[in-house]
Amino acid sequence: MHSHAPTGRAGRPRSAAADAAILAATREALVELGWSKLTLGDVATRAGVAKTTLYRRWAGKNELVVDAVAELFDELRLPDRGSLAADIEGVVLQFAAILARPEAASGLMAVVAESTRDDALRERIRASVVDRQKRLVLEGRARARARGELPPDKDPGEAARTADLIFDVVAGAVVHRTLVSGKPADEEWVREFTRLLLLGVTGAP
C-alpha cells in the first residue's frame, strides 16, 4: 500500500519509519476491514510493531484513522493547466478520485461521525485535513492573480475569509456528491461545478 510519507535517507529515525508503516497498515486495514472492524492490534501486526508503539503516538483508533486519511489528501496537487477554470477542474478531479478510494471514504465518514460528540477529534480533523489543504486555494488564487484572472487582494483579512469560503464550497460539494449522494464526480459534473463556482447562479461574468 502506498504511503505518502517520504522514503527518506539511510539512518532515518526509527520512529518516523514506524509511523509510516503504521499509517500504511491503517489504510490497508480500512480497505480490507472497514472502520468498524479495524483494531489497533491488527494494525500493529500489519505494521510489524508492538501495540504499545501505537498507543504512545495515538490516543485511539479515531486519531490514527484521521492521520492515515490525512496523508491521502496530502497527495493533492494543483496542476497548472493554463487557466483558473482548468486548474480548479484538475484539482477537483483529484479530490474526487481520492474520496472514491475505500480507505478514504470509510475512514473519513467514520471519523466525521465520531467527531460530532468529540471536540478534540473534530479539531484534529480540522488541523490535519482541512487546514492543510487550504494551501490549494491560496496557491490557485495566487496563480490566477499572476495571470491577471483575479484582481490583487486589497484586504488580507477578507482574502483569508474568501479562501476559507472557497474551500468550504469545493470540499462540501465534492464530499456530498461522492460520499452522500453516491454519484460520480466525473469530468462533466466537475466542469459544470467549476462553471457555477466561477460565474455564480446567474451566470453573469
C-alpha positions in Angstrom: 0.0 0.0 0.0 1.3 3.4 -1.0 2.3 5.7 1.8 2.7 9.5 1.4 5.5 9.5 4.0 8.8 10.2 2.3 11.2 7.3 1.7 14.0 9.3 3.5 17.7 8.7 3.7 19.7 6.0 5.3 19.7 6.4 9.0 16.2 7.8 9.0 14.8 7.9 12.6 13.2 4.6 13.6 10.1 6.4 14.9 9.5 8.0 11.5 9.8 4.7 9.7 7.4 3.1 12.2 4.9 5.9 11.9 4.9 5.5 8.1 4.4 1.7 8.4 1.6 2.2 10.9 -0.3 4.7 8.7 0.1 2.5 5.6 -1.1 -0.5 7.6 -4.1 1.5 8.8 -5.1 2.3 5.3 -4.7 -1.4 4.3 -7.0 -2.4 7.3 -9.6 0.2 6.2 -9.7 -1.3 2.7 -10.0 -4.9 4.0 -12.0 -4.5 7.2 -13.6 -1.1 7.2 -13.5 1.3 10.1 -15.9 -0.7 12.4 -13.7 -3.8 12.4 -10.3 -2.1 12.4 -8.4 -2.7 15.7 -5.1 -1.3 16.9 -3.9 -4.8 17.4 -4.5 -5.7 13.8 -2.8 -2.5 12.6 0.2 -3.2 14.8 0.5 -6.7 13.4 0.3 -5.5 9.8 2.9 -2.8 10.5 5.3 -5.2 12.4 5.4 -3.1 15.5 4.3 -3.6 19.2 0.9 -2.3 20.1 2.5 -0.1 22.7 4.2 1.8 19.9 0.7 2.8 18.6 -0.5 3.9 22.0 2.5 6.1 22.5 1.6 8.0 19.3 -2.1 7.8 19.0 -4.8 8.0 21.7 -7.1 5.6 19.9 -8.5 4.3 16.6 -10.1 7.5 15.6 -7.0 9.6 15.9 -5.0 7.0 14.0 -7.5 6.9 11.1 -7.5 10.7 10.8 -3.8 10.8 10.4 -3.8 7.9 7.9 -6.5 9.5 5.8 -4.8 12.9 6.0 -1.8 11.5 4.2 -4.0 10.7 1.2 -5.2 14.3 0.9 -1.6 15.5 1.2 -1.2 13.9 -2.2 -3.4 16.6 -3.8 -1.6 18.9 -6.2 -2.9 22.0 -8.0 -2.0 21.4 -11.7 -1.0 24.4 -13.8 -3.4 23.9 -16.8 -3.3 27.4 -18.1 -6.4 28.9 -16.6 -8.2 29.2 -13.3 -11.1 27.1 -14.5 -8.9 24.3 -15.8 -6.8 24.4 -12.6 -9.9 24.0 -10.5 -11.2 21.2 -12.6 -7.9 19.4 -12.3 -7.7 19.5 -8.5 -11.4 18.7 -8.0 -11.0 15.6 -10.2 -8.0 14.5 -8.0 -10.0 15.2 -4.8 -12.9 13.1 -6.1 -10.6 10.3 -7.0 -9.1 10.2 -3.5 -12.6 10.2 -2.0 -13.5 7.2 -4.2 -10.8 5.1 -2.6 -12.4 2.8 0.1 -9.8 3.7 2.7 -10.6 7.4 2.3 -14.4 7.0 2.1 -14.8 4.7 5.1 -12.2 6.4 7.2 -13.3 10.0 6.6 -17.1 9.3 7.0 -16.5 7.3 10.2 -14.3 9.9 12.0 -16.5 12.8 11.0 -19.5 10.9 12.5 -17.4 10.2 15.7 -16.4 13.8 15.9 -19.9 15.0 16.4 -19.5 14.1 20.1 -15.7 14.6 20.4 -14.5 18.2 20.1 -10.8 17.1 20.2 -11.3 14.7 17.3 -13.1 17.4 15.3 -10.2 19.8 15.9 -7.8 17.0 14.8 -9.7 16.6 11.6 -9.7 20.3 11.0 -5.9 20.7 11.6 -4.8 17.5 9.8 -7.1 17.5 6.8 -8.9 20.8 6.3 -6.3 23.4 7.3 -3.5 21.5 5.5 -5.5 21.5 2.2 -6.4 25.2 2.2 -3.0 25.7 0.7 -4.6 24.7 -2.6 -7.0 27.6 -2.6 -4.2 30.1 -1.7 -2.0 28.7 -4.4 -4.7 28.8 -7.0 -5.7 32.3 -6.2 -2.1 33.5 -6.3 -1.6 31.8 -9.7 -4.8 33.4 -11.1 -3.7 36.8 -9.9 -0.3 36.4 -11.6 -2.2 35.5 -14.8 -4.4 38.6 -14.5 -7.5 36.5 -14.0 -8.2 37.9 -10.5 -7.6 41.4 -9.1 -5.0 41.9 -6.4 -6.1 41.2 -2.8 -6.7 44.6 -1.1 -7.6 43.3 2.4 -5.6 40.3 3.8 -8.3 39.5 6.3 -11.0 39.5 3.6 -8.7 37.4 1.4 -8.4 34.8 4.1 -12.1 34.7 4.7 -12.7 34.3 0.9 -10.2 31.4 0.8 -12.0 29.7 3.6 -15.3 30.1 1.9 -14.0 28.8 -1.4 -12.5 25.7 0.3 -15.8 25.0 2.1 -17.8 25.3 -1.1 -15.5 23.0 -3.1 -14.9 20.4 -0.3 -18.6 20.4 0.7 -19.8 19.9 -2.8 -17.4 17.1 -3.7 -17.9 15.2 -0.4 -21.6 15.5 -0.8 -21.6 14.4 -4.4 -19.3 11.3 -3.8 -20.0 10.2 -0.3 -23.5 11.3 0.5 -25.3 11.2 -2.9 -23.0 8.4 -4.1 -22.8 9.8 -7.6 -19.7 10.2 -9.7 -17.8 13.5 -9.7 -16.9 12.8 -13.4 -15.5 15.3 -15.8 -18.9 16.6 -16.9 -20.0 17.2 -13.3 -16.7 18.8 -12.4 -16.9 21.1 -15.5 -20.4 22.3 -14.6 -19.5 22.7 -10.9 -16.5 24.8 -11.8 -18.7 27.0 -14.1 -21.1 27.5 -11.2 -18.3 28.3 -8.8 -16.7 30.9 -11.1 -19.9 32.5 -12.6 -22.5 32.1 -9.8 -26.1 31.1 -10.1 -26.9 34.0 -12.5 -24.1 33.1 -14.9 -23.0 36.7 -15.0 -19.3 37.2 -15.9 
